[in-house]
């Protein structure tokens, strides 16, 4: 669309976008300050630098220019003649816009009479130079002798953040494969120090996707441990074991191998959507692990030896775990292979889930049994040291002890 439209002359602002930026623009920087002149100058400098960046497009800000206004400034001679700005402004407004001088009733209609210059005398800004201003003595003086004027744009919107005036500069990425984190890091290191040194009253905050990603990370840091503890408690009650839930949680960091590899293959950076995919992946991993460990404990209760119970659990649960992974990856494949920009926007989440679950499958079927066996060896060694006697591998497992306890009670 950008190529078809081409270059438009006289356009003040033109952007192209799909409106699909989750949590704001990938590049969004807020300039804060109470010195309006420095704030607007810093905005101009930063926009010019960002517009020259080859990786960015559609650089915009939330400080749009308003309609053109005439700003009048009185000369010293005006004050000597007894004029003030309000008096001059009223006369200019009355002459060009009009002054209501009479209102009367005609039947059911109300008639208002306005007086102003003729159309020929108010059609150009040059007519202001020829205007005569009435001074308190009743005499008239030319406008050009008592005032100067300039054309400026007024304010359309005034934004505030943290008690200061805010102007936010945002930009989109030309390629979704570019890393907004790297681009922001380069701007923060090489661009902003010079601008902040030039305009000391201005401060900077990073907004958009960067702020939302940071909020998500902060939230995970606050409640993540609590969530893991709740998951641990639920699994501990399910397995009636303190060690087996820990083994499942230990596999979570290893699944990041697949996530990093998937983003590397597709050439996409890890962003906030990737983290949301990681959260979903943890649930899938825990579910697969619950299936395997639950079957393993069931075989121990049936009287199978430890090694046999572990092998049979892997064989019997292989189909369920493998089919879960295959169907999940197959369902996400169209999104991974799609080349449209809307699909590329959602691809980081799909990559985290699909590549992560492939690694999680091998972790559940191979690494989890190894961890269970290692944990059992540690328990056997500890029991042997405490009791001073030889113990079997099945004896130290909670599932076997529960079965024995139930038998003794019923007996």
C-alpha positions, -999 to 999 in steps of 0.1 A, spaced: 0 0 0 28 24 8 44 17 -26 11 22 -44 3 55 -27 38 69 -34 49 103 -21 22 128 -12 31 165 -12 17 188 14 7 161 38 17 168 74 14 132 87 9 99 69 12 65 85 4 29 74 -5 2 98 -28 -27 106 -37 -16 141 -24 -50 154 3 -38 178 -3 -57 210 1 -35 241 12 -5 220 40 3 195 72 -17 197 92 16 200 76 42 222 94 69 242 78 95 264 95 128 270 85 145 302 91 181 313 75 214 323 96 235 300 73 234 269 99 250 246 126 225 255 101 196 254 90 204 219 126 209 207 136 176 222 106 160 204 117 174 171 153 162 175 143 127 186 117 124 158 143 134 132 168 109 145 143 81 146 130 89 112 165 84 98 167 49 114 166 23 86 147 -2 109 119 21 118 88 35 100 58 56 107 74 78 134 46 97 151 39 116 183 8 124 204 14 162 201 -4 171 169 -3 206 155 -35 225 159 -51 250 136 -32 281 127 -36 310 151 -24 346 151 -4 355 182 -3 393 188 25 409 209 22 446 218 50 471 213 61 495 240 43 523 223 9 506 228 13 507 266 23 544 264 -10 550 246 -30 533 273 -37 500 254 -34 465 268 -35 431 250 -71 424 259 -83 457 244 -64 451 212 -75 415 209 -112 425 214 -110 451 186 -93 426 162 -119 400 170 -148 423 166 -135 437 133 -128 403 116 -152 379 134 -179 404 143 -197 421 173 -233 416 181 -248 451 184 -286 444 184 -311 417 189 -349 420 183 -379 399 178 -397 396 144 -427 374 148 -416 341 162 -380 347 151 -352 363 170 -330 385 148 -293 392 158 -274 420 142 -236 417 139 -212 443 127 -178 435 111 -156 445 82 -168 438 47 -157 406 30 -130 424 10 -115 439 41 -113 407 62 -104 381 35 -66 383 40 -43 384 69 -27 415 52 -59 434 61 -47 433 97 -18 456 89 -42 482 76 -65 480 106 -69 511 128 -70 506 166 -90 530 188 -71 543 218 -86 555 251 -86 591 239 -108 582 209 -81 587 183 -71 559 160 -36 545 153 -24 519 127 -22 483 141 13 479 127 26 508 149 14 494 182 17 456 178 35 427 160 20 394 151 31 359 140 12 329 128 15 298 151 -3 266 156 -24 261 187 -26 232 210 -50 203 202 -43 180 232 -22 184 263 -10 151 279 4 146 314 23 117 330 36 116 365 27 153 370 46 165 340 38 175 305 43 145 282 50 140 245 52 104 233 71 95 202 62 61 187 74 41 157 68 7 141 93 -18 129 99 -22 91 105 -59 97 89 -79 125 122 -99 127 140 -68 141 144 -67 179 127 -37 195 148 -44 226 180 -39 206 167 -8 189 156 8 222 190 -1 237 208 16 209 186 47 212 191 48 250 228 44 247 237 66 217 208 91 211 191 100 244 222 111 264 229 138 238 193 150 238 191 150 276 223 169 279 210 195 254 177 198 272 183 193 309 147 198 320 135 168 299 133 133 313 126 100 295 103 70 300 99 39 278 63 31 270 44 9 246 53 -28 244 85 -22 264 64 -10 294 39 -38 291 66 -64 289 83 -49 320 50 -49 338 45 -86 329 80 -94 341 74 -75 374 41 -93 379 58 -127 373 85 -117 397 59 -109 423 34 -137 419 55 -162 400 69 -178 431 35 -179 447 20 -196 416 48 -222 416 42 -229 452 5 -234 446 13 -258 417 37 -276 440 11 -279 468 -16 -293 444 9 -319 430 21 -328 465 -15 -335 476 -21 -355 444 11 -376 447 13 -375 485 50 -369 479 73 -339 486 100 -348 461 81 -358 430 65 -323 424 100 -308 427 113 -330 399 85 -317 376 92 -281 384 130 -287 377 122 -295 341 107 -261 334 140 -243 329 152 -270 304 122 -263 282 137 -228 275 162 -246 252 134 -252 227 120 -217 230 154 -201 223 161 -224 194 127 -218 179 131 -180 179 166 -184 165 153 -205 136 125 -181 127 147 -150 133 123 -134 158 132 -118 191 117 -130 224 90 -105 234 60 -102 257 39 -127 236 68 -152 239 65 -149 277 28 -155 275 35 -187 254 60 -198 281 33 -195 308 10 -217 286 38 -242 280 44 -247 318 8 -258 321 12 -284 293 45 -297 308 30 -301 342 0 -319 328 23 -344 309 44 -350 340 13 -356 361 2 -383 337 35 -401 338 42 -399 375 6 -408 383 9 -440 362 43 -447 378 29 -445 413 0 -467 403 23 -495 391 42 -493 424 10 -498 443 3 -528 422 35 -544 434 58 -539 405 95 -534 411 108 -498 408 126 -502 374 97 -522 359 71 -496 372 91 -468 356 95 -486 322 58 -496 321 47 -461 330 68 -447 301 54 -473 277 18 -469 287 18 -431 287 40 -426 256 10 -425 233 -9 -400 253 20 -376 258 33 -380 222 -1 -374 207 -7 -343 229 26 -328 216 19 -338 179 -16 -324 178 -5 -292 195 24 -286 170 1 -296 141 -25 -271 152 1 -243 155 19 -251 122 -4 -230 99 4 -200 121 41 -207 121 42 -211 83 20 -181 75 38 -151 61 12 -123 66 21 -96 91 -9 -104 113 4 -140 117 40 -128 123 26 -107 151 13 -139 169 42 -161 159 64 -156 191 36 -172 212 32 -201 188 70 -206 187 72 -208 225 45 -234 227 53 -256 197 91 -257 200 89 -258 238 65 -287 238 87 -307 215 116 -304 240 91 -310 269 81 -343 253 116 -356 254 121 -342 289 90 -359 302 98 -393 286 135 -393 291 147 -368 317 118 -372 342 124 -410 345 161 -403 351 152 -377 378 128 -402 394 155 -428 394 182 -404 408 158 -392 435 151 -428 445 188 -436 448 192 -406 471 163 -418 492 177 -453 494 212 -439 505 196 -416 531 174 -444 545 204 -467 547 225 -441 566 197 -434 590 185 -469 598 218 -487 592 202 -515 572 197 -524 536 164 -511 521 148 -518 487 141 -492 461 104 -497 464 104 -493 501 114 -456 501 87 -446 477 56 -428 491 32 -447 469 44 -481 482 43 -469 519 7 -457 514 -3 -490 500 13 -508 530 -4 -484 554 -38 -490 538 -33 -527 541 -22 -526 577 -53 -505 587 -77 -528 569 -60 -558 585 
